[in-house]
Amino acid sequence: MPSELLARNAAWAASVKDRHPEFFADLAQVQTPRYLWIGCSDSRVPPTTIMDLKPGEVFVYRNIANVVDEADASCMAALQFGIEALKIEHVIVGGHYGCGGVGAVCQEARMSGALGRWLAGVEAVRQRHGAELGGLAPEAAAIRLTELNALEQARHVAATAIVRAARARGQRVSVDAWVYEVATGHLRDLDFAASDPAAAGV
């Protein structure tokens, strides 16, 4: 029940304040995160937890299957605010194995409405790499599509007008693609490391 969550929040806040009396007062002054995490909405992949960071250390934007689309005003607003207002220099696109959205695309499930339209970008990645994915067993194909999708969305970030403009004015912005393994708790670097447009392949 929602009331139970409020009670848990009160207990958590009291516990934090007991251990660190100035924590919330300091946090309320300003947010100065070093990282922007663009990841999946999956409830098993909370960015602050899996990177062992505190509140205020990572700016977060999440959606189904960690899609980055310049036509998505919400994603672009988060990216712009992170880079221009918060001066974030590190953008991480984080996929995860076992992603329901990626799995649905792999299985060629027929999805209607908003979800079907949203996952069209992941479907485009699947089709672009059809030869590679078609030669894999279903489970291996889902794993590989998760990686390919994270890499593709990182390329989208690096190619945005927002990132290009930041680099043109001399602001350092790196873009990385990672994938999280829910079964082990480990993050894996996919070696995208796009600190400049050439590295991004754009």
N, C-alpha and C positions, 0 to 999 in steps of 0.2 A: 504493500500500500504506500502511496505517496507520503503519508504522515510518518511512516517508518524512516523514510529517507531524510525528512526534516530532522528527526530525532538523531539519526546517525550524523548528520551534518553538525548539529549542535555539539555532539560529543567530540567529533573530530576537531572542530574549531577550538574547543576548550583544551583539548590535548595539545594541539600545536601551540597555543598561547602559553600553556604551562611550561613547555619546553623552550619556547622562543618568544618571550613577551613582546618584542617589537616586530615580529614577523608580519602581521597584517598591516600595521601602521606603515611599515616600510614599503610593503607591496602596493599599498594604496596610492603612494606618491607618484609612481611612474612605472611603466613596463619597458624593459630594455632587453628583449630577447635577442639572442644571437642567431637563431635559426627560424626558418619558416618550414614547417612540415606540411606537405600536401599528400594526404593519405586517404585510405579507405575508411568508410564509416563503421566498419565491422567492430562490434563491441569488444572483441578480444584483442584489439590492437590500439590501446591508448598510448599516444606518442610520449607523453611525459613519463609514464611508467616504464615503457620498454627501453627508453634511453636514460633512465635514472636521473631525470631532471626535476627541478622544483618548479612550482607555479611561477610564471614570469620569465622562464628561460627559453620557451619555445612558443612561437606564434603558430596557430594551427588552422588549416582548412581541410575539411574532409568531405568526401562524397562517395557514392557507390563506385568501386573499382578505380579509385584515385585518377579520375579523368581530368585532363587539362584541356580546355577548349576556349579559344579567344572569344567565342560567341557567348560564353557563360559569364554574365556580368558579375555574378557572385564570386567566382574564382578569380576573375581579373581584378575585382575590387580588393580582395584579400591580398593578392600579389602586389598590387600597386601600393596599398597601405603599408604592407610589410617593408617594401623596398624604399619607398619615398618618405614615409612618415617615421617608420621605426628604424630605418637605415640598416636593415638586415642584409648581411653579406653572404649567407649560406642558405640556399633553397634545396630541400631534400624531397624528392618524390618517393614515397614509400609504398610499395606494393606488399602483398603478403600471400603466401601459399595458402590454398584452401579458400580463396576469395569466391564468394557466391556469384558475383557478377561475371567474373572471368570464367567460372565453371559453367554458367548458363550459356555463355557464348561458345565455349568449347563443345558443349553438347548440342549446339544449334537449336536450343530451346526457342519456341515461338513465344515472344514476349510482346504484349500489347501496351498501349498507353505510354505514359512518361518513362517507364523503365526501359521499354524497348527502344524508344528514341534515344535515351541516355546512353545505352550500351552500344549504339551504332558505331561509336568511335573505337571501342574495343573490337567489335566485329571487323572493322576496317583493318586493324592490326592483324587479326587472325587471317583475313584473306590475303594480306600482303605477304605473310609468311606461310602461306598454305602448303607449299612444297615441303618445307622443313617440318611443320607440325603434322602433316599427313603421314609422315613416315614414323611417327611415334605412337606408342600405346596411349590410350586415353588419359591415364594418370600423368604420364610423362609430358603429354601435350599440354595439359592444364598447368603444370609446373613451368614449362617453357613459355607458354603464353603469358603467364604472370610476369615473368622476367622481361619479355619483349614489350609488354604493355607499360611496365614501369620505365623502361628505356625510352619508349616512344613518347610518353607523357613528359619525361624530362626534356626531350628534344623540343616539345611544344613550349615548355617554360622558357628554354633558352632562346627560342625564336620569337617570343612575344615582343611587341613594341615597347612594353614596359622595361624588360630586361635590356633590350638593345639601347634604349634611351639612357638607362642608368650607366651602362658601360661607356656610352658616347660622352657623358659628362664626367667620366673618370671614376665612377663609383664601382668598387669591386663587388661583383656578384658571381658566386660559384653555384653550379647546379649539379646535384648528384642524384643517382638512381640507386635505391636500396630495396631489398626485399626482406620481409620478416617471416621467420619460420615459427609458426605458432606452437608446434610440437616440441621445440627446443628452447624457445625464448631468444634465439639468436638473430641478429640482423646481419645481412650479407650485402657487401658493397658490390654493385654490378660494374664498377669501373667506368662509369660514364664520365664523371669529373669534367663537366663543361665549364671551365672558367672563361672561355671565350667562344665566339660563334663557330670558329673553325673546328674546335674540339667537339662541338655539338653536332657537327655534320649538317649544319644548316646554312 
